[in-house]
């Protein structure tokens, strides 16, 4: 699973397996926590990310929505800058 970004202890990844499905989403690992985030809405679809981590990943997802959707559609991964 390719890593798209890392910041504040969070690792953002995107799967490209036949089993992956819509809506377009990213996977976030933060220590023992994880979350699946809808790219279009930045809402957590599944997971248990703490509120502070979720707020940061939602801000980052909103900033990079177009690039993330393009990666989802083309499966051409590139690293994106971290949230600062």
Secondary structure, 3 states (H helix, E strand, C coil): CEEEEEECCEEEEECCCCCCCCCCEEEEEECCEEEEEECCCCCEEEECCCHHHHHHHHHHHHHCHHHHHHHHHHCCCCCCCCCC
